[in-house]
Amino acid sequence: MSVFRVILSIIFPPLAVFDRGCGSRLIVLILTLVGWIPGVIAALIILNKKE
């Protein structure tokens, strides 16, 4: 997880998980629309997963 991705996930979470797949983007987008903090947390969790 790079510093750029962390900063991007804090500013606009759906853009940070853009390359992780459609499901991840959709979940993070919905959580961001519901509340900014849940979107940030979800984006950081998805980015922290090792593939």
All heavy atoms as TSV, in Angstrom:
chain	resi	resn	atom	element	x	y	z
A	1	MET	N	N	0.850	-1.161	0.000
A	1	MET	CA	C	0.000	0.000	0.000
A	1	MET	C	C	0.902	1.232	0.000
A	1	MET	O	O	1.690	1.428	0.911
A	1	MET	CB	C	-0.891	-0.051	1.231
A	1	MET	CG	C	-1.885	1.031	1.307
A	1	MET	SD	S	-3.235	0.821	2.492
A	1	MET	CE	C	-2.432	0.381	3.984
A	2	SER	N	N	0.781	2.022	-1.028
A	2	SER	CA	C	1.641	3.197	-1.150
A	2	SER	C	C	1.033	4.405	-0.430
A	2	SER	O	O	-0.156	4.432	-0.123
A	2	SER	CB	C	1.858	3.537	-2.621
A	2	SER	OG	O	0.654	3.997	-3.194
A	3	VAL	N	N	1.857	5.376	-0.183
A	3	VAL	CA	C	1.417	6.599	0.487
A	3	VAL	C	C	0.409	7.331	-0.389
A	3	VAL	O	O	-0.576	7.895	0.115
A	3	VAL	CB	C	2.636	7.491	0.810
A	3	VAL	CG1	C	2.195	8.810	1.403
A	3	VAL	CG2	C	3.585	6.776	1.737
A	4	PHE	N	N	0.620	7.303	-1.695
A	4	PHE	CA	C	-0.306	7.955	-2.623
A	4	PHE	C	C	-1.699	7.346	-2.521
A	4	PHE	O	O	-2.694	8.051	-2.508
A	4	PHE	CB	C	0.224	7.841	-4.058
A	4	PHE	CG	C	-0.707	8.410	-5.079
A	4	PHE	CD1	C	-0.899	9.775	-5.179
A	4	PHE	CD2	C	-1.401	7.570	-5.942
A	4	PHE	CE1	C	-1.773	10.307	-6.118
A	4	PHE	CE2	C	-2.264	8.086	-6.884
A	4	PHE	CZ	C	-2.445	9.459	-6.971
A	5	ARG	N	N	-1.771	6.009	-2.431
A	5	ARG	CA	C	-3.070	5.328	-2.315
A	5	ARG	C	C	-3.760	5.674	-1.003
A	5	ARG	O	O	-4.972	5.815	-0.958
A	5	ARG	CB	C	-2.899	3.822	-2.412
A	5	ARG	CG	C	-2.558	3.334	-3.776
A	5	ARG	CD	C	-3.833	3.202	-4.584
A	5	ARG	NE	N	-3.521	2.804	-5.931
A	5	ARG	CZ	C	-4.038	1.745	-6.514
A	5	ARG	NH1	N	-4.872	0.978	-5.887
A	5	ARG	NH2	N	-3.713	1.471	-7.752
A	6	VAL	N	N	-2.998	5.789	0.076
A	6	VAL	CA	C	-3.583	6.138	1.375
A	6	VAL	C	C	-4.163	7.543	1.324
A	6	VAL	O	O	-5.288	7.779	1.772
A	6	VAL	CB	C	-2.532	6.008	2.504
A	6	VAL	CG1	C	-3.065	6.557	3.808
A	6	VAL	CG2	C	-2.100	4.571	2.657
A	7	ILE	N	N	-3.421	8.477	0.775
A	7	ILE	CA	C	-3.907	9.852	0.659
A	7	ILE	C	C	-5.131	9.908	-0.248
A	7	ILE	O	O	-6.110	10.587	0.058
A	7	ILE	CB	C	-2.786	10.780	0.147
A	7	ILE	CG1	C	-1.694	10.884	1.204
A	7	ILE	CG2	C	-3.325	12.160	-0.196
A	7	ILE	CD1	C	-0.431	11.569	0.731
A	8	LEU	N	N	-5.093	9.162	-1.348
A	8	LEU	CA	C	-6.229	9.126	-2.266
A	8	LEU	C	C	-7.454	8.494	-1.609
A	8	LEU	O	O	-8.576	8.951	-1.833
A	8	LEU	CB	C	-5.849	8.356	-3.538
A	8	LEU	CG	C	-6.787	8.468	-4.715
A	8	LEU	CD1	C	-6.936	9.915	-5.147
A	8	LEU	CD2	C	-6.265	7.632	-5.860
A	9	SER	N	N	-7.252	7.487	-0.789
A	9	SER	CA	C	-8.390	6.864	-0.114
A	9	SER	C	C	-8.996	7.787	0.937
A	9	SER	O	O	-10.169	7.663	1.260
A	9	SER	CB	C	-7.990	5.540	0.520
A	9	SER	OG	O	-7.120	5.739	1.586
A	10	ILE	N	N	-8.225	8.700	1.474
A	10	ILE	CA	C	-8.767	9.668	2.427
A	10	ILE	C	C	-9.522	10.773	1.696
A	10	ILE	O	O	-10.584	11.200	2.142
A	10	ILE	CB	C	-7.641	10.247	3.306
A	10	ILE	CG1	C	-7.087	9.148	4.205
A	10	ILE	CG2	C	-8.123	11.435	4.123
A	10	ILE	CD1	C	-5.845	9.536	4.959
A	11	ILE	N	N	-9.010	11.198	0.554
A	11	ILE	CA	C	-9.652	12.280	-0.196
A	11	ILE	C	C	-10.886	11.779	-0.951
A	11	ILE	O	O	-11.963	12.357	-0.848
A	11	ILE	CB	C	-8.647	12.916	-1.177
A	11	ILE	CG1	C	-7.529	13.586	-0.384
A	11	ILE	CG2	C	-9.342	13.924	-2.077
A	11	ILE	CD1	C	-6.377	14.056	-1.234
A	12	PHE	N	N	-10.743	10.716	-1.731
A	12	PHE	CA	C	-11.854	10.166	-2.521
A	12	PHE	C	C	-11.718	8.647	-2.578
A	12	PHE	O	O	-11.047	8.112	-3.464
A	12	PHE	CB	C	-11.868	10.776	-3.924
A	12	PHE	CG	C	-13.100	10.441	-4.694
A	12	PHE	CD1	C	-14.335	10.923	-4.290
A	12	PHE	CD2	C	-13.035	9.644	-5.818
A	12	PHE	CE1	C	-15.478	10.602	-4.995
A	12	PHE	CE2	C	-14.177	9.322	-6.529
A	12	PHE	CZ	C	-15.400	9.813	-6.118
A	13	PRO	N	N	-12.324	7.944	-1.638
A	13	PRO	CA	C	-12.125	6.499	-1.497
A	13	PRO	C	C	-12.411	5.645	-2.738
A	13	PRO	O	O	-11.645	4.730	-3.027
A	13	PRO	CB	C	-13.057	6.126	-0.340
A	13	PRO	CG	C	-13.237	7.368	0.427
A	13	PRO	CD	C	-13.148	8.475	-0.560
A	14	PRO	N	N	-13.478	5.884	-3.520
A	14	PRO	CA	C	-13.719	5.002	-4.675
A	14	PRO	C	C	-12.599	5.041	-5.718
A	14	PRO	O	O	-12.342	4.052	-6.396
A	14	PRO	CB	C	-15.026	5.520	-5.264
A	14	PRO	CG	C	-15.713	6.191	-4.141
A	14	PRO	CD	C	-14.612	6.783	-3.314
A	15	LEU	N	N	-11.931	6.153	-5.837
A	15	LEU	CA	C	-10.847	6.260	-6.815
A	15	LEU	C	C	-9.618	5.466	-6.369
A	15	LEU	O	O	-8.868	4.956	-7.201
A	15	LEU	CB	C	-10.482	7.724	-7.032
A	15	LEU	CG	C	-9.600	8.053	-8.216
A	15	LEU	CD1	C	-10.231	7.560	-9.509
A	15	LEU	CD2	C	-9.352	9.529	-8.298
A	16	ALA	N	N	-9.428	5.309	-5.083
A	16	ALA	CA	C	-8.265	4.580	-4.571
A	16	ALA	C	C	-8.363	3.087	-4.851
A	16	ALA	O	O	-7.353	2.415	-5.016
A	16	ALA	CB	C	-8.105	4.820	-3.081
A	17	VAL	N	N	-9.578	2.542	-4.925
A	17	VAL	CA	C	-9.754	1.106	-5.164
A	17	VAL	C	C	-10.207	0.830	-6.596
A	17	VAL	O	O	-10.825	-0.182	-6.874
A	17	VAL	CB	C	-10.761	0.495	-4.154
A	17	VAL	CG1	C	-10.206	0.560	-2.755
A	17	VAL	CG2	C	-12.104	1.164	-4.236
A	18	PHE	N	N	-9.882	1.726	-7.502
A	18	PHE	CA	C	-10.350	1.625	-8.887
A	18	PHE	C	C	-9.904	0.335	-9.572
A	18	PHE	O	O	-10.661	-0.267	-10.324
A	18	PHE	CB	C	-9.859	2.834	-9.689
A	18	PHE	CG	C	-10.451	2.903	-11.062
A	18	PHE	CD1	C	-11.756	3.305	-11.239
A	18	PHE	CD2	C	-9.700	2.559	-12.177
A	18	PHE	CE1	C	-12.308	3.367	-12.500
A	18	PHE	CE2	C	-10.244	2.618	-13.440
A	18	PHE	CZ	C	-11.555	3.023	-13.615
A	19	ASP	N	N	-8.699	-0.136	-9.295
A	19	ASP	CA	C	-8.172	-1.316	-9.977
A	19	ASP	C	C	-8.452	-2.619	-9.233
A	19	ASP	O	O	-7.993	-3.673	-9.645
A	19	ASP	CB	C	-6.673	-1.168	-10.208
A	19	ASP	CG	C	-5.897	-1.092	-8.911
A	19	ASP	OD1	O	-6.498	-0.774	-7.869
A	19	ASP	OD2	O	-4.685	-1.339	-8.947
A	20	ARG	N	N	-9.233	-2.589	-8.164
A	20	ARG	CA	C	-9.508	-3.779	-7.361
A	20	ARG	C	C	-10.751	-4.533	-7.815
A	20	ARG	O	O	-11.084	-5.549	-7.248
A	20	ARG	CB	C	-9.679	-3.409	-5.885
A	20	ARG	CG	C	-8.472	-2.774	-5.289
A	20	ARG	CD	C	-7.348	-3.754	-5.181
A	20	ARG	NE	N	-6.184	-3.071	-4.612
A	20	ARG	CZ	C	-5.194	-3.687	-4.074
A	20	ARG	NH1	N	-5.169	-4.985	-4.019
A	20	ARG	NH2	N	-4.180	-2.997	-3.598
A	21	GLY	N	N	-11.453	-4.048	-8.799
A	21	GLY	CA	C	-12.626	-4.750	-9.295
A	21	GLY	C	C	-13.897	-3.955	-9.087
A	21	GLY	O	O	-13.964	-3.018	-8.291
A	22	CYS	N	N	-14.922	-4.353	-9.810
A	22	CYS	CA	C	-16.184	-3.629	-9.793
A	22	CYS	C	C	-16.884	-3.738	-8.445
A	22	CYS	O	O	-17.479	-2.779	-7.971
A	22	CYS	CB	C	-17.080	-4.167	-10.903
A	22	CYS	SG	S	-18.632	-3.301	-11.066
A	23	GLY	N	N	-16.828	-4.910	-7.819
A	23	GLY	CA	C	-17.485	-5.097	-6.529
A	23	GLY	C	C	-16.901	-4.212	-5.449
A	23	GLY	O	O	-17.639	-3.607	-4.665
A	24	SER	N	N	-15.597	-4.113	-5.424
A	24	SER	CA	C	-14.938	-3.265	-4.428
A	24	SER	C	C	-15.272	-1.800	-4.649
A	24	SER	O	O	-15.547	-1.064	-3.697
A	24	SER	CB	C	-13.424	-3.447	-4.484
A	24	SER	OG	O	-13.076	-4.760	-4.152
A	25	ARG	N	N	-15.271	-1.388	-5.897
A	25	ARG	CA	C	-15.610	-0.001	-6.204
A	25	ARG	C	C	-17.035	0.321	-5.790
A	25	ARG	O	O	-17.305	1.386	-5.236
A	25	ARG	CB	C	-15.450	0.287	-7.696
A	25	ARG	CG	C	-14.048	0.629	-8.090
A	25	ARG	CD	C	-13.996	1.012	-9.516
A	25	ARG	NE	N	-14.003	-0.262	-10.273
A	25	ARG	CZ	C	-14.124	-0.366	-11.559
A	25	ARG	NH1	N	-14.261	0.691	-12.288
A	25	ARG	NH2	N	-14.104	-1.542	-12.144
A	26	LEU	N	N	-17.946	-0.607	-6.059
A	26	LEU	CA	C	-19.351	-0.378	-5.740
A	26	LEU	C	C	-19.567	-0.305	-4.232
A	26	LEU	O	O	-20.274	0.584	-3.741
A	26	LEU	CB	C	-20.210	-1.485	-6.349
A	26	LEU	CG	C	-21.710	-1.328	-6.210
A	26	LEU	CD1	C	-22.176	-0.075	-6.924
A	26	LEU	CD2	C	-22.399	-2.542	-6.779
A	27	ILE	N	N	-18.963	-1.213	-3.495
A	27	ILE	CA	C	-19.103	-1.201	-2.038
A	27	ILE	C	C	-18.552	0.092	-1.447
A	27	ILE	O	O	-19.191	0.724	-0.604
A	27	ILE	CB	C	-18.394	-2.431	-1.425
A	27	ILE	CG1	C	-19.163	-3.691	-1.780
A	27	ILE	CG2	C	-18.241	-2.284	0.081
A	27	ILE	CD1	C	-18.442	-4.972	-1.433
A	28	VAL	N	N	-17.373	0.483	-1.897
A	28	VAL	CA	C	-16.757	1.702	-1.360
A	28	VAL	C	C	-17.559	2.937	-1.765
A	28	VAL	O	O	-17.732	3.857	-0.963
A	28	VAL	CB	C	-15.282	1.811	-1.803
A	28	VAL	CG1	C	-14.691	3.143	-1.416
A	28	VAL	CG2	C	-14.470	0.688	-1.197
A	29	LEU	N	N	-18.104	2.945	-2.968
A	29	LEU	CA	C	-18.918	4.083	-3.409
A	29	LEU	C	C	-20.178	4.207	-2.566
A	29	LEU	O	O	-20.532	5.300	-2.119
A	29	LEU	CB	C	-19.283	3.942	-4.885
A	29	LEU	CG	C	-20.153	5.056	-5.458
A	29	LEU	CD1	C	-19.397	6.367	-5.452
A	29	LEU	CD2	C	-20.607	4.704	-6.855
A	30	ILE	N	N	-20.854	3.095	-2.326
A	30	ILE	CA	C	-22.072	3.131	-1.513
A	30	ILE	C	C	-21.756	3.570	-0.084
A	30	ILE	O	O	-22.465	4.401	0.488
A	30	ILE	CB	C	-22.774	1.757	-1.532
A	30	ILE	CG1	C	-23.354	1.505	-2.920
A	30	ILE	CG2	C	-23.863	1.677	-0.471
A	30	ILE	CD1	C	-23.870	0.104	-3.133
A	31	LEU	N	N	-20.685	3.018	0.485
A	31	LEU	CA	C	-20.309	3.419	1.845
A	31	LEU	C	C	-19.890	4.884	1.912
A	31	LEU	O	O	-20.140	5.556	2.912
A	31	LEU	CB	C	-19.198	2.521	2.374
A	31	LEU	CG	C	-19.631	1.116	2.763
A	31	LEU	CD1	C	-18.410	0.272	3.086
A	31	LEU	CD2	C	-20.584	1.142	3.922
A	32	THR	N	N	-19.277	5.392	0.859
A	32	THR	CA	C	-18.885	6.801	0.834
A	32	THR	C	C	-20.114	7.694	0.743
A	32	THR	O	O	-20.165	8.762	1.355
A	32	THR	CB	C	-17.937	7.082	-0.344
A	32	THR	OG1	O	-16.796	6.229	-0.227
A	32	THR	CG2	C	-17.481	8.524	-0.351
A	33	LEU	N	N	-21.127	7.263	-0.015
A	33	LEU	CA	C	-22.352	8.049	-0.116
A	33	LEU	C	C	-23.127	8.043	1.201
A	33	LEU	O	O	-23.767	9.036	1.548
A	33	LEU	CB	C	-23.235	7.516	-1.251
A	33	LEU	CG	C	-22.691	7.740	-2.656
A	33	LEU	CD1	C	-23.590	7.063	-3.674
A	33	LEU	CD2	C	-22.548	9.213	-2.962
A	34	VAL	N	N	-23.084	6.925	1.922
A	34	VAL	CA	C	-23.760	6.840	3.214
A	34	VAL	C	C	-23.036	7.716	4.233
A	34	VAL	O	O	-23.664	8.414	5.023
A	34	VAL	CB	C	-23.834	5.373	3.689
A	34	VAL	CG1	C	-24.293	5.279	5.127
A	34	VAL	CG2	C	-24.741	4.574	2.784
A	35	GLY	N	N	-21.737	7.643	4.218
A	35	GLY	CA	C	-20.936	8.438	5.147
A	35	GLY	C	C	-19.485	8.373	4.714
A	35	GLY	O	O	-19.002	7.335	4.282
A	36	TRP	N	N	-18.793	9.464	4.843
A	36	TRP	CA	C	-17.430	9.528	4.324
A	36	TRP	C	C	-16.495	8.588	5.077
A	36	TRP	O	O	-15.668	7.895	4.475
A	36	TRP	CB	C	-16.931	10.974	4.421
A	36	TRP	CG	C	-15.524	11.161	4.010
A	36	TRP	CD1	C	-15.030	11.092	2.744
A	36	TRP	CD2	C	-14.417	11.419	4.864
A	36	TRP	NE1	N	-13.684	11.310	2.770
A	36	TRP	CE2	C	-13.278	11.511	4.060
A	36	TRP	CE3	C	-14.292	11.581	6.225
A	36	TRP	CZ2	C	-12.039	11.769	4.581
A	36	TRP	CZ3	C	-13.045	11.844	6.739
A	36	TRP	CH2	C	-11.937	11.933	5.911
A	37	ILE	N	N	-16.626	8.525	6.391
A	37	ILE	CA	C	-15.716	7.705	7.203
A	37	ILE	C	C	-15.843	6.216	6.898
A	37	ILE	O	O	-14.817	5.541	6.763
A	37	ILE	CB	C	-15.912	8.013	8.705
A	37	ILE	CG1	C	-15.438	9.439	8.980
A	37	ILE	CG2	C	-15.162	7.033	9.575
A	37	ILE	CD1	C	-15.672	9.919	10.383
A	38	PRO	N	N	-17.056	5.649	6.762
A	38	PRO	CA	C	-17.132	4.227	6.385
A	38	PRO	C	C	-16.494	3.934	5.028
A	38	PRO	O	O	-15.885	2.877	4.835
A	38	PRO	CB	C	-18.633	3.928	6.347
A	38	PRO	CG	C	-19.240	4.950	7.222
A	38	PRO	CD	C	-18.384	6.165	7.091
A	39	GLY	N	N	-16.589	4.861	4.094
A	39	GLY	CA	C	-15.950	4.684	2.796
A	39	GLY	C	C	-14.437	4.665	2.903
A	39	GLY	O	O	-13.767	3.862	2.253
A	40	VAL	N	N	-13.894	5.536	3.726
A	40	VAL	CA	C	-12.445	5.586	3.927
A	40	VAL	C	C	-11.965	4.303	4.592
A	40	VAL	O	O	-10.959	3.709	4.181
A	40	VAL	CB	C	-12.047	6.826	4.764
A	40	VAL	CG1	C	-10.593	6.756	5.173
A	40	VAL	CG2	C	-12.312	8.096	3.994
A	41	ILE	N	N	-12.688	3.855	5.603
A	41	ILE	CA	C	-12.295	2.627	6.299
A	41	ILE	C	C	-12.342	1.431	5.359
A	41	ILE	O	O	-11.422	0.608	5.332
A	41	ILE	CB	C	-13.190	2.405	7.538
A	41	ILE	CG1	C	-12.908	3.487	8.575
A	41	ILE	CG2	C	-12.982	1.024	8.123
A	41	ILE	CD1	C	-13.878	3.503	9.736
A	42	ALA	N	N	-13.401	1.326	4.557
A	42	ALA	CA	C	-13.519	0.212	3.616
A	42	ALA	C	C	-12.405	0.261	2.573
A	42	ALA	O	O	-11.833	-0.774	2.217
A	42	ALA	CB	C	-14.879	0.236	2.935
A	43	ALA	N	N	-12.089	1.441	2.082
A	43	ALA	CA	C	-11.024	1.575	1.086
A	43	ALA	C	C	-9.672	1.159	1.678
A	43	ALA	O	O	-8.893	0.456	1.020
A	43	ALA	CB	C	-10.955	3.010	0.563
A	44	LEU	N	N	-9.407	1.559	2.902
A	44	LEU	CA	C	-8.135	1.188	3.536
A	44	LEU	C	C	-8.070	-0.309	3.795
A	44	LEU	O	O	-7.001	-0.926	3.633
A	44	LEU	CB	C	-7.949	1.970	4.837
A	44	LEU	CG	C	-7.655	3.457	4.665
A	44	LEU	CD1	C	-7.652	4.158	6.012
A	44	LEU	CD2	C	-6.352	3.672	3.932
A	45	ILE	N	N	-9.184	-0.927	4.161
A	45	ILE	CA	C	-9.195	-2.377	4.370
A	45	ILE	C	C	-8.958	-3.102	3.049
A	45	ILE	O	O	-8.172	-4.055	2.986
A	45	ILE	CB	C	-10.523	-2.808	5.019
A	45	ILE	CG1	C	-10.569	-2.346	6.463
A	45	ILE	CG2	C	-10.702	-4.317	4.938
A	45	ILE	CD1	C	-11.906	-2.538	7.135
A	46	ILE	N	N	-9.614	-2.668	1.990
A	46	ILE	CA	C	-9.442	-3.309	0.683
A	46	ILE	C	C	-8.017	-3.133	0.176
A	46	ILE	O	O	-7.425	-4.053	-0.372
A	46	ILE	CB	C	-10.473	-2.764	-0.315
A	46	ILE	CG1	C	-11.870	-3.257	0.081
A	46	ILE	CG2	C	-10.141	-3.183	-1.739
A	46	ILE	CD1	C	-12.989	-2.623	-0.687
A	47	LEU	N	N	-7.448	-1.950	0.376
A	47	LEU	CA	C	-6.075	-1.716	-0.071
A	47	LEU	C	C	-5.069	-2.493	0.765
A	47	LEU	O	O	-3.988	-2.838	0.276
A	47	LEU	CB	C	-5.743	-0.229	-0.006
A	47	LEU	CG	C	-6.410	0.644	-1.040
A	47	LEU	CD1	C	-6.092	2.111	-0.788
A	47	LEU	CD2	C	-6.004	0.242	-2.439
A	48	ASN	N	N	-5.412	-2.785	2.008
A	48	ASN	CA	C	-4.482	-3.494	2.883
A	48	ASN	C	C	-4.458	-5.009	2.613
A	48	ASN	O	O	-3.528	-5.683	3.034
A	48	ASN	CB	C	-4.855	-3.227	4.343
A	48	ASN	CG	C	-3.728	-3.542	5.279
A	48	ASN	OD1	O	-2.566	-3.504	4.901
A	48	ASN	ND2	N	-4.066	-3.856	6.507
A	49	LYS	N	N	-5.484	-5.529	1.940
A	49	LYS	CA	C	-5.517	-6.962	1.623
A	49	LYS	C	C	-4.402	-7.313	0.671
A	49	LYS	O	O	-4.140	-6.611	-0.299
A	49	LYS	CB	C	-6.840	-7.338	0.982
A	49	LYS	CG	C	-7.966	-7.488	1.923
A	49	LYS	CD	C	-9.162	-8.013	1.182
A	49	LYS	CE	C	-10.304	-8.270	2.107
A	49	LYS	NZ	N	-11.460	-8.772	1.376
A	50	LYS	N	N	-3.767	-8.433	0.914
A	50	LYS	CA	C	-2.722	-8.909	0.017
A	50	LYS	C	C	-3.334	-9.883	-0.977
A	50	LYS	O	O	-4.119	-10.735	-0.620
A	50	LYS	CB	C	-1.630	-9.605	0.809
A	50	LYS	CG	C	-0.939	-8.644	1.717
A	50	LYS	CD	C	0.182	-9.309	2.451
A	50	LYS	CE	C	0.688	-8.289	3.432
A	50	LYS	NZ	N	1.975	-8.365	3.831
A	51	GLU	N	N	-2.954	-9.741	-2.220
A	51	GLU	CA	C	-3.494	-10.600	-3.262
A	51	GLU	C	C	-2.454	-11.546	-3.766
A	51	GLU	O	O	-1.336	-11.329	-3.869
A	51	GLU	CB	C	-4.032	-9.777	-4.403
A	51	GLU	CG	C	-5.258	-9.022	-3.993
A	51	GLU	CD	C	-5.886	-8.299	-5.154
A	51	GLU	OE1	O	-5.584	-8.627	-6.312
A	51	GLU	OE2	O	-6.682	-7.430	-4.921
